[in-house]
Amino acid sequence: MADTLSQPVERQVRIGAEKIDIYNSEDEKKKKLGSLKKKALSASSKFRHSMRKKSRRHSRVMSVVNIEDGLDSEELQAVDAFRQALILDELLPAKHDDHHMMLRFLRARKYDLDKAKLMWADMLQWRKEFGADTIMEDFDFKEYSEVVKYYPQGYHGVDKDGRPVYIERLGQVDVNKLIKVTTIDRYLKYHVKEFEKTFAVKFPAASIAAKKQINQSTTILDVEGVGLSSFNKSARELLQSLQKIDGDNYPETLNRMFIINAGPGFRMLWGTVKSFLDPKTTAKIHVLGNKYQSKLLEVIDADQLPEFLGGTCNCADKGSCMVSDKGPWNDPDILKKVQNGQGKCTRKNITDVEEKTSEEDMKKSCHAKTATMPENPIKRKTQSSFACDKFMPLVDKGVHPSWPNAENFGMPKGRYFAFEYVFLSFKECSNNTIRL
C-alpha cells in the first residue's frame, strides 16, 4: 500500500525535475539565441560600416577623375531625340549607348535625324560583317614591325588640349613593299583594330589625363618626298578603302590636321580648292611648307613632339617615336581607371544643364551657334546654309572636273595624287560631297 502511494509522489518529483530541466534548457536557448543575435547584429554593423568605408573610398577615387562633359542643352536635346529614335527601331545595342558617339553621327549628318539614323544603321551592319566588335581580341597583326617600315604612322603624345596626336609620313609610304609583308585585307583589319583601340583605350585615357571629354585627335600629315611611285593604283585603292571605313563608321574624330612640307604647287592648289569647302572644314586644315615647327609647337608641347618634327622627343628607349605609341594610355594607373570605366562622362540630363544656365546665357549661346549649326538641331531638314547641296559634289576619284589638273600647276603627278589623298581623308555627306 505504501509502495503504491509513493509512486505518484515519485512521478510528480520526476515530472517536476524534468520541468526544471526544460526551463533551464529554454533559458540556455534564449541566452544562446540572444548571444547569436548580438553577434549577428555586431557583424551586420561591422559589415555596413565596412561597406560605407569602401563606398567613401570608391567615391574619393571617382572624384579624382572628374571629367568635364562640355555638352550644352541643345546638343543633349538632339542626342536624346536621336537615342529615342534608335531605341524605337531597335538600333541601339548597349555597347554603343554612348551620347558622345551618337553626337558624332548627328554632327556628321548636320543634325538631320533620318540621315544620321541611316548612317548609324549602316555602321552597325558594317560592324557585324567586318567583325569590328571582337577584332581587338580576334585579330593578331604579327607583321606590324615590318609594315610600319613601309607605312610609317602611329600615335605619339597629346596636344595641349589633351587630344592624341596622330602622325602619318605619307612621303615614305611604299605600297609595293607593303603588300609583300602583308595583304590589303589584313592591313584594313589592323587599321580597324587600331581605331577600336583608340575608342576603347586611348580616348578614355586621354580624357582621364585631361579631366575632360576627349574623342577627337590632332593629325600631322607629312607629305615630304611624295612622288608618283608613292601613289600607284594599289596605293590609291588602299587609301580610298581606309578613308571610306573612317568616314562611314568613325565620323567626326578629326579635330585638326596639319599638312607639312607641302610644296608651292600643293599650297597653290589648296588655295583654289578650299573655296569649294565648308569654312568649318577649311578651318581644321593647315597647309604648311617646311617652316612648320613653330606652328606645331603652338598646339603641341615640345616633349610630346618628335625631334624630326621640331620637338624634343626621340623615344630612344622604344626604338623611335613612330613605333613608341607614347601617351597617357601607357600609364598603369590611368589604364586601371580606364578598365574600371572611369574614362567616360556620366550621362547628363537636359534639366541638369538648364539649371546651370540662365536664360540670358542660353540666348547668347543660341545666337552664337546660328553661324555654325541649325537653329533646331533635330529638325529633319536643316537650314539652306547647312544643306549638303551647298557643297561641290565629287566626280571620279575625288576631283571635280572644273578643278585644274596637275600639269596646269606645273607640279608632279605624285604631288597632285597626294592632294587627292587629303580630300579622301574628308568624311563624305550622303550625296558624295566632301566635308570633315
C-alpha positions in Angstrom: 0.0 0.0 0.0 2.8 2.3 1.0 4.6 1.5 -2.2 1.5 2.2 -4.2 1.1 5.6 -2.6 4.7 6.5 -3.1 4.6 6.0 -6.9 2.5 9.1 -7.7 4.8 11.2 -5.5 7.9 10.0 -7.2 6.3 10.6 -10.6 5.5 14.1 -9.5 9.0 14.7 -8.4 10.4 13.3 -11.7 8.0 15.5 -13.7 8.9 18.5 -11.6 12.6 17.8 -12.2 12.0 17.4 -15.9 10.1 20.7 -15.9 13.1 22.4 -14.2 15.4 20.8 -16.7 13.2 22.1 -19.6 13.1 25.6 -18.1 16.8 25.5 -17.7 17.3 24.4 -21.3 14.9 27.0 -22.5 16.8 29.7 -20.6 20.1 28.4 -22.1 18.5 28.5 -25.6 17.3 32.1 -25.0 20.8 33.0 -23.8 22.4 31.4 -26.8 19.9 32.9 -29.2 20.5 36.3 -27.6 24.2 35.9 -27.9 23.9 34.8 -31.5 21.6 37.8 -32.2 24.1 40.1 -30.6 26.9 38.6 -32.7 24.8 38.9 -35.8 23.9 42.5 -35.1 27.6 43.2 -34.4 28.7 41.5 -37.6 26.0 43.3 -39.6 27.0 46.6 -38.1 30.7 46.0 -38.9 29.7 44.9 -42.5 27.6 48.1 -43.0 30.5 50.2 -41.6 32.9 48.4 -43.9 30.7 49.0 -46.9 30.3 52.6 -46.0 34.1 53.0 -45.8 34.6 51.2 -49.1 31.9 53.4 -50.6 33.6 56.5 -49.3 37.0 55.3 -50.7 35.3 54.5 -54.0 33.7 57.9 -54.1 37.1 59.5 -53.3 38.7 57.6 -56.2 35.9 58.5 -58.6 36.0 62.2 -57.5 39.6 62.3 -58.7 38.5 61.5 -62.2 36.2 64.5 -62.7 35.7 64.6 -66.5 34.0 67.6 -67.9 31.3 66.7 -70.4 31.2 70.0 -72.3 27.8 69.4 -74.0 25.1 72.1 -73.9 21.3 71.7 -73.7 20.8 71.9 -77.5 23.3 69.0 -78.1 21.7 66.9 -75.3 18.3 67.5 -76.7 19.4 66.4 -80.1 21.1 63.3 -78.7 18.0 62.4 -76.6 15.8 62.6 -79.7 18.3 60.6 -81.7 18.6 58.0 -78.9 14.8 57.5 -78.7 14.6 57.1 -82.5 17.3 54.4 -82.4 15.6 52.6 -79.5 12.3 52.6 -81.3 13.9 51.0 -84.4 16.0 48.6 -82.2 19.2 50.1 -83.4 20.9 50.8 -80.0 23.0 47.9 -78.6 24.1 48.5 -75.0 27.7 48.7 -76.2 27.0 51.8 -78.3 24.6 53.6 -75.9 27.0 56.5 -75.6 25.8 60.1 -76.0 29.2 61.3 -77.4 29.2 58.6 -80.1 25.6 59.4 -81.1 26.5 63.1 -81.2 29.3 62.4 -83.7 26.9 60.8 -86.1 24.5 63.7 -85.7 27.2 66.2 -86.5 28.3 64.1 -89.5 24.8 64.5 -90.9 24.3 68.1 -89.9 21.8 67.1 -87.2 19.4 65.5 -89.8 17.8 62.8 -87.7 16.8 60.5 -90.6 20.2 60.7 -92.3 22.0 60.2 -89.0 19.9 57.1 -88.3 20.6 55.7 -91.7 24.3 56.2 -91.2 24.1 54.6 -87.8 22.2 51.6 -89.1 24.8 51.1 -91.9 27.6 51.3 -89.3 26.0 48.6 -87.2 25.7 46.4 -90.3 29.3 47.0 -91.3 30.5 46.2 -87.8 28.6 42.9 -87.9 30.0 41.9 -91.3 33.6 43.1 -90.6 33.7 41.7 -87.0 34.7 45.1 -85.5 33.1 44.3 -82.1 35.6 41.5 -81.4 38.5 42.4 -83.6 40.7 43.6 -80.7 40.6 40.0 -79.3 40.4 38.1 -82.5 42.9 39.7 -84.8 46.7 39.4 -84.3 48.8 41.6 -86.6 52.1 39.9 -86.3 53.7 41.7 -89.2 53.4 45.2 -87.6 57.1 45.7 -87.2 57.7 45.1 -90.9 54.6 47.0 -92.0 55.5 50.2 -90.2 58.7 50.4 -92.2 56.7 50.9 -95.4 53.8 52.8 -94.0 55.1 55.0 -91.1 52.2 56.0 -89.0 51.0 56.0 -85.4 50.1 57.9 -82.3 52.6 59.9 -80.4 51.7 62.0 -77.3 48.9 64.5 -76.9 48.4 68.1 -77.9 48.0 71.0 -75.4 44.3 70.2 -75.1 44.9 66.6 -74.3 44.0 65.1 -77.7 46.0 62.2 -79.0 48.4 63.2 -81.9 48.4 61.0 -84.9 51.3 61.2 -87.3 51.5 59.9 -90.9 54.6 60.2 -93.1 52.9 59.9 -96.4 56.1 60.5 -98.4 57.6 57.4 -97.0 54.8 55.0 -97.9 55.9 52.2 -100.2 52.8 50.1 -101.1 54.8 47.8 -103.4 56.9 46.7 -100.4 54.0 46.9 -98.0 52.0 44.2 -99.9 55.0 41.9 -99.8 54.8 41.7 -96.0 51.0 41.8 -95.6 47.8 41.9 -97.6 45.5 44.9 -98.1 42.7 42.9 -96.3 44.9 42.3 -93.3 46.1 46.0 -93.3 42.5 47.1 -93.2 41.8 44.8 -90.3 44.8 46.3 -88.5 43.5 49.8 -89.2 40.1 49.0 -87.8 41.6 47.3 -84.7 43.7 50.4 -84.0 40.6 52.6 -84.3 38.7 50.3 -81.9 41.6 50.5 -79.5 41.6 54.3 -79.8 38.0 54.5 -78.7 38.3 51.7 -76.0 41.6 52.9 -74.5 43.3 56.0 -76.0 40.4 58.4 -75.9 39.3 57.3 -72.3 42.9 57.5 -71.1 43.3 60.9 -72.6 40.0 62.0 -71.0 41.2 60.9 -67.6 44.6 62.7 -68.1 43.0 65.9 -69.3 40.0 65.7 -67.0 37.6 66.5 -69.8 36.0 64.5 -72.6 38.4 63.7 -75.4 37.0 62.0 -78.6 39.0 63.6 -81.3 42.6 63.7 -82.4 45.1 66.1 -84.0 46.7 64.8 -87.2 50.0 65.6 -88.8 50.3 64.6 -92.4 53.9 64.8 -93.7 54.0 64.9 -97.5 57.7 65.4 -97.8 59.1 63.2 -100.6 55.7 62.3 -102.0 56.2 61.2 -105.7 54.5 59.3 -108.4 55.7 56.0 -107.2 54.0 56.6 -103.9 50.6 56.8 -105.5 50.2 53.9 -107.9 46.9 52.1 -108.3 47.4 49.9 -105.2 48.2 52.9 -103.0 45.2 54.8 -104.2 42.9 51.8 -103.7 44.3 51.3 -100.2 43.8 54.9 -99.2 40.3 55.0 -100.6 39.4 51.9 -98.6 40.9 53.4 -95.4 39.1 56.7 -95.8 35.7 55.1 -96.6 35.9 53.0 -93.4 36.8 56.0 -91.4 34.2 58.3 -92.9 31.3 55.8 -92.8 32.0 54.3 -89.3 34.1 56.7 -87.3 32.9 60.1 -88.2 33.9 63.4 -86.6 37.1 62.2 -85.0 39.4 64.8 -86.5 39.9 68.0 -84.6 42.5 69.5 -86.9 45.1 68.5 -89.5 48.5 69.9 -90.3 49.8 69.1 -93.7 53.5 69.8 -93.5 56.3 70.0 -96.1 53.8 71.0 -98.8 55.4 72.3 -101.9 54.4 75.5 -103.7 52.1 73.7 -106.2 50.4 71.8 -103.4 49.7 75.1 -101.5 48.6 76.8 -104.7 46.1 74.1 -105.4 44.9 74.2 -101.8 44.2 77.9 -102.2 41.9 77.1 -105.2 40.2 74.1 -103.8 39.3 75.4 -100.3 36.8 77.8 -101.9 34.7 74.7 -102.6 34.6 73.6 -99.0 32.7 74.4 -95.9 34.5 77.1 -93.9 34.3 74.7 -90.9 36.2 72.2 -92.8 38.9 74.5 -94.1 39.4 75.9 -90.5 40.5 72.4 -89.5 43.2 72.1 -92.1 46.5 73.9 -92.0 48.7 73.5 -95.1 52.3 74.4 -94.3 55.7 74.4 -96.0 59.0 73.3 -94.5 58.8 76.0 -91.8 56.1 74.4 -89.8 57.8 73.9 -86.5 56.6 77.0 -84.7 53.0 76.3 -85.8 53.1 72.8 -84.4 54.6 74.0 -81.2 51.7 76.4 -80.7 49.4 73.4 -80.2 51.8 70.6 -79.1 54.4 70.8 -76.3 57.9 70.0 -77.4 58.2 66.9 -75.3 55.1 65.5 -77.0 56.5 66.1 -80.5 59.2 64.0 -82.2 62.6 65.6 -83.0 62.1 65.2 -86.7 59.0 67.5 -86.4 60.7 70.1 -84.3 60.1 68.7 -80.8 62.5 67.3 -78.2 61.3 63.7 -78.0 63.2 60.8 -79.7 61.8 57.8 -77.8 65.2 56.2 -77.8 64.2 53.5 -75.3 61.3 52.5 -77.6 63.3 52.4 -80.9 61.7 55.5 -82.4 58.8 57.9 -81.9 56.9 56.3 -84.8 56.7 52.9 -83.0 56.6 54.1 -79.4 52.8 54.7 -79.1 53.7 57.3 -76.5 50.7 58.7 -74.5 48.7 58.6 -71.2 47.3 55.3 -72.3 50.6 53.6 -71.3 50.3 54.9 -67.7 49.4 51.9 -65.5 47.3 53.9 -63.0 45.4 55.5 -65.9 44.9 52.2 -67.5 43.4 50.8 -64.3 40.9 53.6 -64.3 40.0 53.0 -67.9 39.4 49.3 -67.1 37.1 50.4 -64.3 35.1 52.5 -66.7 36.2 55.9 -65.2 37.2 57.3 -68.6 33.6 58.1 -69.6 31.5 61.0 -68.7 28.3 60.4 -66.7 25.3 61.0 -68.9 23.7 64.3 -68.1 20.0 65.2 -68.3 18.9 68.3 -70.1 17.5 69.7 -66.9 20.9 69.4 -65.2 22.4 71.7 -67.9 19.5 74.1 -68.0 19.6 74.6 -64.2 23.1 75.8 -64.5 22.4 78.1 -67.5 20.5 81.3 -67.2 18.0 82.4 -69.8 20.4 85.2 -70.9 23.3 82.8 -71.3 21.1 80.4 -73.3 20.1 83.3 -75.7 23.7 84.2 -76.2 24.7 80.6 -76.8 21.9 80.1 -79.4 22.8 83.4 -81.1 26.4 82.4 -81.3 25.6 79.0 -82.8 23.4 80.3 -85.7 26.6 80.6 -87.7 27.7 77.0 -87.1 24.6 74.9 -86.7 20.9 74.8 -87.4 18.6 76.7 -85.1 16.9 73.5 -84.2 19.4 70.6 -84.3 16.7 67.9 -84.5 14.9 69.3 -87.5 14.6 66.8 -90.3 15.5 69.4 -92.9 18.2 71.9 -91.9 18.5 75.5 -93.0 19.7 76.0 -96.5 23.1 77.3 -95.3 23.8 73.9 -93.9 22.3 71.7 -96.6 24.6 69.2 -98.2 23.7 70.5 -101.7 25.8 73.6 -100.8 28.9 71.5 -101.2 30.6 70.8 -104.5 29.9 67.1 -105.5 32.9 65.0 -106.2 33.3 63.1 -109.5 35.5 60.2 -110.3 38.4 59.9 -107.8 37.6 62.9 -105.6 38.4 65.7 -108.2 35.8 67.9 -109.7 36.2 68.4 -113.5 36.4 72.2 -113.1 39.5 72.0 -110.9 42.8 72.5 -112.7 44.9 69.3 -113.3 48.4 68.7 -112.2 50.0 69.8 -115.4 48.4 73.2 -115.3 50.1 73.8 -112.0 53.4 72.6 -113.1 53.6 70.0 -110.3 54.4 66.3 -110.4 51.5 64.0 -110.6 52.6 62.4 -107.4 52.0 65.6 -105.5 48.6 66.0 -107.1 47.7 62.5 -106.0 48.9 63.4 -102.5 46.5 66.3 -102.6 43.7 63.9 -103.7 44.6 61.8 -100.6 43.9 64.8 -98.4 40.5 65.1 -99.9 39.9 61.3 -99.5 40.6 62.0 -95.8 37.5 64.1 -95.6 34.3 62.4 -94.5 31.6 62.3 -97.1 28.0 63.6 -96.9 25.3 61.2 -98.1 25.3 62.8 -101.6 29.0 62.3 -102.0 30.2 65.8 -101.1 33.4 66.3 -99.2 33.5 67.5 -95.7 35.1 66.7 -92.4 
